[in-house]
Amino acid sequence: MTEQLLEAINTGDYEAYTKICDPHLTAFEPEALGNLVEGMEFHKFYFDNVVGKNYRAVNTTILNPHVHLLGDEAACIAYIRLTQYMDKQGVAHSSQCEETRVWHKKDNKWQNVHFHRSTNSPPYEFTPAAHK
């Protein structure tokens, strides 16, 4: 499910993203400037304006995944997200961030209910310098 979620982000597929995420998704991420955001509206802004629109190709690799099964209906995955992308000028770039995602199984379907992303630099999909 984590791979499907990252693919939806990489391709800018907001519809697929909303099917994988709980409508009350919570997140700590660099774009929220240290604040806890809740719901999908915060993320929709990036899908509408940035994700999938500024790059010719994107490849994401999940490194060192560690999964905690928290019973039959909950799981947590922590991993390094390594992203390679080609900007519109054809220049290759890479970025890395650390992510933790909490998954909850509802009605026999896994949904992402919370994530925390940390990075030393802005993640590729929201990097203002990449848009110049």
VMD Tcl script that builds the backbone (N, CA, C; Angstrom):
set m [mol new atoms 396]
animate dup $m
set s [atomselect $m all]
$s set {name element resname resid chain x y z} {
  {N N MET 1 A 0.826 -1.198 0.000}
  {CA C MET 1 A 0.000 0.000 0.000}
  {C C MET 1 A 0.870 1.262 0.000}
  {N N THR 2 A 1.987 1.198 0.711}
  {CA C THR 2 A 2.887 2.356 0.731}
  {C C THR 2 A 3.404 2.650 -0.674}
  {N N GLU 3 A 3.760 1.612 -1.412}
  {CA C GLU 3 A 4.229 1.808 -2.785}
  {C C GLU 3 A 3.131 2.408 -3.659}
  {N N GLN 4 A 1.900 1.959 -3.502}
  {CA C GLN 4 A 0.781 2.513 -4.273}
  {C C GLN 4 A 0.563 3.983 -3.929}
  {N N LEU 5 A 0.675 4.312 -2.655}
  {CA C LEU 5 A 0.495 5.689 -2.221}
  {C C LEU 5 A 1.580 6.584 -2.828}
  {N N LEU 6 A 2.822 6.147 -2.787}
  {CA C LEU 6 A 3.912 6.945 -3.348}
  {C C LEU 6 A 3.772 7.091 -4.861}
  {N N GLU 7 A 3.263 6.059 -5.528}
  {CA C GLU 7 A 3.024 6.148 -6.971}
  {C C GLU 7 A 1.948 7.197 -7.272}
  {N N ALA 8 A 0.903 7.244 -6.453}
  {CA C ALA 8 A -0.137 8.258 -6.637}
  {C C ALA 8 A 0.454 9.660 -6.475}
  {N N ILE 9 A 1.355 9.827 -5.507}
  {CA C ILE 9 A 2.020 11.116 -5.321}
  {C C ILE 9 A 2.886 11.446 -6.535}
  {N N ASN 10 A 3.693 10.484 -6.964}
  {CA C ASN 10 A 4.607 10.712 -8.088}
  {C C ASN 10 A 3.884 11.097 -9.366}
  {N N THR 11 A 2.714 10.528 -9.589}
  {CA C THR 11 A 1.980 10.784 -10.827}
  {C C THR 11 A 0.961 11.915 -10.686}
  {N N GLY 12 A 0.820 12.441 -9.476}
  {CA C GLY 12 A -0.143 13.514 -9.260}
  {C C GLY 12 A -1.585 13.046 -9.308}
  {N N ASP 13 A -1.809 11.775 -8.972}
  {CA C ASP 13 A -3.148 11.181 -9.037}
  {C C ASP 13 A -3.865 11.374 -7.698}
  {N N TYR 14 A -4.521 12.512 -7.556}
  {CA C TYR 14 A -5.190 12.845 -6.301}
  {C C TYR 14 A -6.336 11.884 -5.999}
  {N N GLU 15 A -7.038 11.446 -7.013}
  {CA C GLU 15 A -8.143 10.500 -6.804}
  {C C GLU 15 A -7.641 9.202 -6.189}
  {N N ALA 16 A -6.552 8.656 -6.723}
  {CA C ALA 16 A -5.968 7.434 -6.156}
  {C C ALA 16 A -5.473 7.695 -4.733}
  {N N TYR 17 A -4.857 8.860 -4.518}
  {CA C TYR 17 A -4.348 9.229 -3.200}
  {C C TYR 17 A -5.475 9.255 -2.169}
  {N N THR 18 A -6.614 9.844 -2.526}
  {CA C THR 18 A -7.727 9.938 -1.573}
  {C C THR 18 A -8.344 8.579 -1.273}
  {N N LYS 19 A -8.233 7.637 -2.200}
  {CA C LYS 19 A -8.747 6.283 -1.947}
  {C C LYS 19 A -7.867 5.517 -0.972}
  {N N ILE 20 A -6.594 5.889 -0.903}
  {CA C ILE 20 A -5.636 5.203 -0.034}
  {C C ILE 20 A -5.580 5.859 1.342}
  {N N CYS 21 A -5.920 7.131 1.428}
  {CA C CYS 21 A -5.808 7.871 2.687}
  {C C CYS 21 A -7.160 8.038 3.366}
  {N N ASP 22 A -7.146 8.007 4.685}
  {CA C ASP 22 A -8.318 8.308 5.480}
  {C C ASP 22 A -8.662 9.789 5.280}
  {N N PRO 23 A -9.945 10.146 5.167}
  {CA C PRO 23 A -10.304 11.558 4.985}
  {C C PRO 23 A -9.813 12.471 6.107}
  {N N HIS 24 A -9.559 11.913 7.275}
  {CA C HIS 24 A -9.076 12.687 8.421}
  {C C HIS 24 A -7.575 12.480 8.649}
  {N N LEU 25 A -6.868 12.133 7.581}
  {CA C LEU 25 A -5.427 11.922 7.634}
  {C C LEU 25 A -4.738 13.043 8.406}
  {N N THR 26 A -3.832 12.667 9.312}
  {CA C THR 26 A -3.018 13.661 10.011}
  {C C THR 26 A -1.569 13.519 9.543}
  {N N ALA 27 A -0.835 14.634 9.618}
  {CA C ALA 27 A 0.544 14.593 9.137}
  {C C ALA 27 A 1.387 15.696 9.764}
  {N N PHE 28 A 2.633 15.331 9.999}
  {CA C PHE 28 A 3.702 16.289 10.252}
  {C C PHE 28 A 4.608 16.197 9.045}
  {N N GLU 29 A 4.833 17.310 8.352}
  {CA C GLU 29 A 5.702 17.305 7.187}
  {C C GLU 29 A 6.323 18.681 7.036}
  {N N PRO 30 A 7.449 18.771 6.328}
  {CA C PRO 30 A 8.139 20.056 6.215}
  {C C PRO 30 A 7.258 21.193 5.701}
  {N N GLU 31 A 6.347 20.912 4.777}
  {CA C GLU 31 A 5.493 21.949 4.214}
  {C C GLU 31 A 4.553 22.553 5.255}
  {N N ALA 32 A 4.267 21.819 6.325}
  {CA C ALA 32 A 3.366 22.302 7.376}
  {C C ALA 32 A 4.118 23.106 8.445}
  {N N LEU 33 A 5.424 23.273 8.255}
  {CA C LEU 33 A 6.249 24.116 9.127}
  {C C LEU 33 A 6.141 23.731 10.606}
  {N N GLY 34 A 6.144 22.427 10.887}
  {CA C GLY 34 A 6.112 21.947 12.262}
  {C C GLY 34 A 4.720 21.797 12.840}
  {N N ASN 35 A 3.705 22.110 12.072}
  {CA C ASN 35 A 2.325 21.991 12.546}
  {C C ASN 35 A 1.720 20.654 12.138}
  {N N LEU 36 A 0.822 20.165 12.954}
  {CA C LEU 36 A 0.064 18.969 12.617}
  {C C LEU 36 A -1.091 19.396 11.717}
  {N N VAL 37 A -1.161 18.842 10.504}
  {CA C VAL 37 A -2.276 19.137 9.609}
  {C C VAL 37 A -3.225 17.953 9.600}
  {N N GLU 38 A -4.513 18.239 9.427}
  {CA C GLU 38 A -5.522 17.187 9.426}
  {C C GLU 38 A -6.425 17.362 8.215}
  {N N GLY 39 A -6.769 16.240 7.605}
  {CA C GLY 39 A -7.654 16.253 6.450}
  {C C GLY 39 A -6.882 16.319 5.146}
  {N N MET 40 A -7.611 16.381 4.056}
  {CA C MET 40 A -7.011 16.282 2.733}
  {C C MET 40 A -6.760 17.631 2.047}
  {N N GLU 41 A -7.393 18.695 2.508}
  {CA C GLU 41 A -7.276 19.990 1.818}
  {C C GLU 41 A -5.834 20.493 1.728}
  {N N PHE 42 A -5.076 20.328 2.786}
  {CA C PHE 42 A -3.681 20.785 2.785}
  {C C PHE 42 A -2.915 20.089 1.662}
  {N N HIS 43 A -3.123 18.787 1.501}
  {CA C HIS 43 A -2.406 18.006 0.494}
  {C C HIS 43 A -2.933 18.292 -0.912}
  {N N LYS 44 A -4.228 18.553 -1.021}
  {CA C LYS 44 A -4.837 18.819 -2.319}
  {C C LYS 44 A -4.190 20.034 -2.984}
  {N N PHE 45 A -3.846 21.038 -2.215}
  {CA C PHE 45 A -3.174 22.217 -2.770}
  {C C PHE 45 A -1.957 21.813 -3.585}
  {N N TYR 46 A -1.131 20.894 -3.065}
  {CA C TYR 46 A 0.087 20.476 -3.759}
  {C C TYR 46 A -0.232 19.627 -4.989}
  {N N PHE 47 A -1.249 18.774 -4.883}
  {CA C PHE 47 A -1.651 18.007 -6.063}
  {C C PHE 47 A -2.151 18.939 -7.168}
  {N N ASP 48 A -2.927 19.939 -6.804}
  {CA C ASP 48 A -3.488 20.861 -7.793}
  {C C ASP 48 A -2.439 21.764 -8.426}
  {N N ASN 49 A -1.387 22.088 -7.693}
  {CA C ASN 49 A -0.459 23.112 -8.150}
  {C C ASN 49 A 0.970 22.667 -8.409}
  {N N VAL 50 A 1.379 21.513 -7.866}
  {CA C VAL 50 A 2.790 21.167 -7.963}
  {C C VAL 50 A 3.024 19.734 -8.423}
  {N N VAL 51 A 2.515 18.768 -7.678}
  {CA C VAL 51 A 2.829 17.351 -7.904}
  {C C VAL 51 A 2.441 16.923 -9.314}
  {N N GLY 52 A 3.374 16.211 -9.966}
  {CA C GLY 52 A 3.101 15.666 -11.285}
  {C C GLY 52 A 3.134 16.680 -12.414}
  {N N LYS 53 A 3.355 17.953 -12.116}
  {CA C LYS 53 A 3.302 18.985 -13.146}
  {C C LYS 53 A 4.673 19.557 -13.494}
  {N N ASN 54 A 5.651 19.345 -12.654}
  {CA C ASN 54 A 6.932 20.018 -12.837}
  {C C ASN 54 A 8.086 19.091 -13.198}
  {N N TYR 55 A 7.787 17.823 -13.465}
  {CA C TYR 55 A 8.857 16.871 -13.725}
  {C C TYR 55 A 8.503 15.975 -14.891}
  {N N ARG 56 A 9.512 15.559 -15.611}
  {CA C ARG 56 A 9.293 14.671 -16.751}
  {C C ARG 56 A 9.227 13.229 -16.302}
  {N N ALA 57 A 10.004 12.855 -15.311}
  {CA C ALA 57 A 10.029 11.471 -14.844}
  {C C ALA 57 A 10.365 11.459 -13.359}
  {N N VAL 58 A 9.772 10.516 -12.628}
  {CA C VAL 58 A 10.019 10.380 -11.194}
  {C C VAL 58 A 10.134 8.892 -10.862}
  {N N ASN 59 A 11.106 8.560 -10.039}
  {CA C ASN 59 A 11.265 7.189 -9.555}
  {C C ASN 59 A 11.516 7.246 -8.055}
  {N N THR 60 A 10.737 6.504 -7.291}
  {CA C THR 60 A 10.898 6.470 -5.838}
  {C C THR 60 A 11.317 5.072 -5.408}
  {N N THR 61 A 12.310 5.013 -4.527}
  {CA C THR 61 A 12.766 3.761 -3.955}
  {C C THR 61 A 12.579 3.816 -2.449}
  {N N ILE 62 A 11.999 2.773 -1.888}
  {CA C ILE 62 A 11.848 2.654 -0.437}
  {C C ILE 62 A 13.045 1.862 0.077}
  {N N LEU 63 A 13.846 2.501 0.929}
  {CA C LEU 63 A 15.042 1.866 1.474}
  {C C LEU 63 A 14.848 1.523 2.948}
  {N N ASN 64 A 15.377 0.400 3.357}
  {CA C ASN 64 A 15.381 -0.036 4.755}
  {C C ASN 64 A 14.007 0.008 5.419}
  {N N PRO 65 A 12.973 -0.532 4.777}
  {CA C PRO 65 A 11.651 -0.485 5.409}
  {C C PRO 65 A 11.599 -1.355 6.658}
  {N N HIS 66 A 10.947 -0.862 7.655}
  {CA C HIS 66 A 10.731 -1.624 8.887}
  {C C HIS 66 A 9.244 -1.543 9.213}
  {N N VAL 67 A 8.587 -2.696 9.232}
  {CA C VAL 67 A 7.143 -2.743 9.456}
  {C C VAL 67 A 6.855 -3.282 10.855}
  {N N HIS 68 A 6.002 -2.574 11.562}
  {CA C HIS 68 A 5.486 -3.034 12.850}
  {C C HIS 68 A 4.033 -3.417 12.633}
  {N N LEU 69 A 3.698 -4.682 12.796}
  {CA C LEU 69 A 2.299 -5.087 12.753}
  {C C LEU 69 A 1.725 -4.860 14.143}
  {N N LEU 70 A 0.666 -4.105 14.209}
  {CA C LEU 70 A 0.066 -3.729 15.485}
  {C C LEU 70 A -1.284 -4.429 15.649}
  {N N GLY 71 A -1.319 -5.701 15.303}
  {CA C GLY 71 A -2.555 -6.469 15.318}
  {C C GLY 71 A -3.025 -6.698 13.896}
  {N N ASP 72 A -4.261 -7.169 13.752}
  {CA C ASP 72 A -4.811 -7.482 12.438}
  {C C ASP 72 A -5.271 -6.250 11.667}
  {N N GLU 73 A -5.457 -5.140 12.367}
  {CA C GLU 73 A -6.042 -3.970 11.716}
  {C C GLU 73 A -5.173 -2.724 11.760}
  {N N ALA 74 A -3.924 -2.862 12.148}
  {CA C ALA 74 A -3.051 -1.684 12.205}
  {C C ALA 74 A -1.605 -2.079 11.927}
  {N N ALA 75 A -0.901 -1.162 11.278}
  {CA C ALA 75 A 0.512 -1.378 10.985}
  {C C ALA 75 A 1.196 -0.024 10.870}
  {N N CYS 76 A 2.492 -0.043 11.098}
  {CA C CYS 76 A 3.318 1.154 10.983}
  {C C CYS 76 A 4.539 0.780 10.154}
  {N N ILE 77 A 4.899 1.628 9.205}
  {CA C ILE 77 A 6.095 1.393 8.409}
  {C C ILE 77 A 6.990 2.627 8.492}
  {N N ALA 78 A 8.269 2.391 8.721}
  {CA C ALA 78 A 9.271 3.464 8.744}
  {C C ALA 78 A 10.305 3.125 7.670}
  {N N TYR 79 A 10.737 4.138 6.916}
  {CA C TYR 79 A 11.645 3.884 5.800}
  {C C TYR 79 A 12.313 5.179 5.341}
  {N N ILE 80 A 13.318 5.003 4.517}
  {CA C ILE 80 A 13.944 6.117 3.811}
  {C C ILE 80 A 13.306 6.154 2.426}
  {N N ARG 81 A 12.905 7.336 2.010}
  {CA C ARG 81 A 12.327 7.516 0.672}
  {C C ARG 81 A 13.345 8.235 -0.197}
  {N N LEU 82 A 13.887 7.521 -1.162}
  {CA C LEU 82 A 14.866 8.075 -2.090}
  {C C LEU 82 A 14.155 8.338 -3.407}
  {N N THR 83 A 14.183 9.582 -3.843}
  {CA C THR 83 A 13.452 9.962 -5.050}
  {C C THR 83 A 14.419 10.509 -6.091}
  {N N GLN 84 A 14.326 9.941 -7.288}
  {CA C GLN 84 A 15.090 10.431 -8.433}
  {C C GLN 84 A 14.087 11.086 -9.366}
  {N N TYR 85 A 14.463 12.222 -9.951}
  {CA C TYR 85 A 13.544 12.872 -10.876}
  {C C TYR 85 A 14.295 13.667 -11.922}
  {N N MET 86 A 13.651 13.825 -13.055}
  {CA C MET 86 A 14.168 14.636 -14.144}
  {C C MET 86 A 13.333 15.897 -14.192}
  {N N ASP 87 A 13.987 17.056 -14.107}
  {CA C ASP 87 A 13.220 18.296 -14.206}
  {C C ASP 87 A 12.859 18.555 -15.676}
  {N N LYS 88 A 12.099 19.605 -15.914}
  {CA C LYS 88 A 11.632 19.879 -17.278}
  {C C LYS 88 A 12.764 20.247 -18.234}
  {N N GLN 89 A 13.927 20.606 -17.688}
  {CA C GLN 89 A 15.081 20.905 -18.530}
  {C C GLN 89 A 15.910 19.657 -18.818}
  {N N GLY 90 A 15.486 18.505 -18.292}
  {CA C GLY 90 A 16.187 17.253 -18.537}
  {C C GLY 90 A 17.337 16.986 -17.591}
  {N N VAL 91 A 17.406 17.719 -16.481}
  {CA C VAL 91 A 18.481 17.545 -15.504}
  {C C VAL 91 A 18.012 16.566 -14.426}
  {N N ALA 92 A 18.861 15.578 -14.115}
  {CA C ALA 92 A 18.529 14.573 -13.108}
  {C C ALA 92 A 18.851 15.094 -11.706}
  {N N HIS 93 A 17.966 14.779 -10.744}
  {CA C HIS 93 A 18.141 15.162 -9.351}
  {C C HIS 93 A 17.759 13.984 -8.467}
  {N N SER 94 A 18.227 14.018 -7.227}
  {CA C SER 94 A 17.820 13.037 -6.220}
  {C C SER 94 A 17.525 13.771 -4.924}
  {N N SER 95 A 16.597 13.227 -4.153}
  {CA C SER 95 A 16.331 13.756 -2.826}
  {C C SER 95 A 16.034 12.587 -1.899}
  {N N GLN 96 A 16.186 12.832 -0.627}
  {CA C GLN 96 A 15.954 11.792 0.373}
  {C C GLN 96 A 15.150 12.370 1.514}
  {N N CYS 97 A 14.237 11.571 2.042}
  {CA C CYS 97 A 13.525 11.966 3.251}
  {C C CYS 97 A 13.238 10.719 4.069}
  {N N GLU 98 A 12.937 10.934 5.325}
  {CA C GLU 98 A 12.604 9.839 6.232}
  {C C GLU 98 A 11.105 9.910 6.482}
  {N N GLU 99 A 10.432 8.765 6.336}
  {CA C GLU 99 A 8.985 8.744 6.511}
  {C C GLU 99 A 8.553 7.623 7.441}
  {N N THR 100 A 7.501 7.907 8.170}
  {CA C THR 100 A 6.794 6.909 8.968}
  {C C THR 100 A 5.324 7.049 8.618}
  {N N ARG 101 A 4.684 5.928 8.312}
  {CA C ARG 101 A 3.257 5.938 7.971}
  {C C ARG 101 A 2.520 4.941 8.843}
  {N N VAL 102 A 1.373 5.353 9.334}
  {CA C VAL 102 A 0.516 4.496 10.153}
  {C C VAL 102 A -0.682 4.111 9.291}
  {N N TRP 103 A -0.936 2.813 9.222}
  {CA C TRP 103 A -2.015 2.263 8.406}
  {C C TRP 103 A -3.067 1.618 9.304}
  {N N HIS 104 A -4.332 1.761 8.906}
  {CA C HIS 104 A -5.445 1.165 9.650}
  {C C HIS 104 A -6.336 0.427 8.651}
  {N N LYS 105 A -6.675 -0.792 8.980}
  {CA C LYS 105 A -7.543 -1.585 8.113}
  {C C LYS 105 A -8.995 -1.349 8.520}
  {N N LYS 106 A -9.776 -0.741 7.601}
  {CA C LYS 106 A -11.189 -0.459 7.836}
  {C C LYS 106 A -11.985 -1.094 6.702}
  {N N ASP 107 A -13.016 -1.816 7.046}
  {CA C ASP 107 A -13.850 -2.471 6.031}
  {C C ASP 107 A -13.003 -3.276 5.050}
  {N N ASN 108 A -12.033 -4.004 5.599}
  {CA C ASN 108 A -11.150 -4.882 4.827}
  {C C ASN 108 A -10.273 -4.121 3.819}
  {N N LYS 109 A -10.030 -2.819 4.075}
  {CA C LYS 109 A -9.220 -1.989 3.187}
  {C C LYS 109 A -8.231 -1.186 4.022}
  {N N TRP 110 A -6.950 -1.235 3.646}
  {CA C TRP 110 A -5.917 -0.472 4.359}
  {C C TRP 110 A -5.974 0.987 3.952}
  {N N GLN 111 A -5.920 1.880 4.949}
  {CA C GLN 111 A -5.875 3.316 4.699}
  {C C GLN 111 A -4.773 3.948 5.540}
  {N N ASN 112 A -4.090 4.919 4.938}
  {CA C ASN 112 A -3.075 5.680 5.662}
  {C C ASN 112 A -3.800 6.691 6.549}
  {N N VAL 113 A -3.569 6.613 7.862}
  {CA C VAL 113 A -4.259 7.513 8.793}
  {C C VAL 113 A -3.336 8.602 9.345}
  {N N HIS 114 A -2.027 8.380 9.274}
  {CA C HIS 114 A -1.076 9.387 9.764}
  {C C HIS 114 A 0.278 9.144 9.116}
  {N N PHE 115 A 0.993 10.239 8.856}
  {CA C PHE 115 A 2.393 10.101 8.443}
  {C C PHE 115 A 3.212 11.250 9.003}
  {N N HIS 116 A 4.503 10.972 9.095}
  {CA C HIS 116 A 5.474 11.966 9.541}
  {C C HIS 116 A 6.633 11.886 8.554}
  {N N ARG 117 A 6.940 13.014 7.923}
  {CA C ARG 117 A 8.055 13.058 6.980}
  {C C ARG 117 A 9.058 14.077 7.467}
  {N N SER 118 A 10.311 13.669 7.529}
  {CA C SER 118 A 11.407 14.554 7.902}
  {C C SER 118 A 12.392 14.588 6.748}
  {N N THR 119 A 13.063 15.708 6.599}
  {CA C THR 119 A 14.034 15.824 5.529}
  {C C THR 119 A 15.049 16.902 5.873}
  {N N ASN 120 A 16.237 16.764 5.311}
  {CA C ASN 120 A 17.257 17.797 5.465}
  {C C ASN 120 A 17.095 18.875 4.405}
  {N N SER 121 A 16.348 18.549 3.356}
  {CA C SER 121 A 16.051 19.514 2.302}
  {C C SER 121 A 14.606 19.291 1.886}
  {N N PRO 122 A 13.972 20.257 1.222}
  {CA C PRO 122 A 12.578 20.073 0.817}
  {C C PRO 122 A 12.426 18.847 -0.077}
  {N N PRO 123 A 11.347 18.102 0.053}
  {CA C PRO 123 A 11.136 16.947 -0.806}
  {C C PRO 123 A 10.952 17.391 -2.250}
  {N N TYR 124 A 11.262 16.510 -3.177}
  {CA C TYR 124 A 11.278 16.868 -4.593}
  {C C TYR 124 A 9.979 17.499 -5.070}
  {N N GLU 125 A 8.833 16.984 -4.634}
  {CA C GLU 125 A 7.590 17.445 -5.232}
  {C C GLU 125 A 7.197 18.851 -4.803}
  {N N PHE 126 A 7.835 19.383 -3.763}
  {CA C PHE 126 A 7.456 20.691 -3.274}
  {C C PHE 126 A 8.644 21.651 -3.234}
  {N N THR 127 A 9.722 21.360 -3.942}
  {CA C THR 127 A 10.921 22.174 -3.890}
  {C C THR 127 A 10.777 23.417 -4.767}
  {N N PRO 128 A 10.660 24.610 -4.169}
  {CA C PRO 128 A 10.497 25.818 -4.972}
  {C C PRO 128 A 11.630 26.038 -5.970}
  {N N ALA 129 A 12.865 25.700 -5.615}
  {CA C ALA 129 A 13.995 25.922 -6.515}
  {C C ALA 129 A 13.834 25.122 -7.811}
  {N N ALA 130 A 13.162 23.997 -7.748}
  {CA C ALA 130 A 12.990 23.163 -8.936}
  {C C ALA 130 A 12.023 23.790 -9.942}
  {N N HIS 131 A 11.291 24.816 -9.537}
  {CA C HIS 131 A 10.298 25.415 -10.411}
  {C C HIS 131 A 10.844 26.617 -11.165}
  {N N LYS 132 A 12.068 27.007 -10.891}
  {CA C LYS 132 A 12.663 28.185 -11.546}
  {C C LYS 132 A 13.134 27.850 -12.954}
}
mol reanalyze $m
mol bondsrecalc $m
mol representation Tube
mol addrep $m
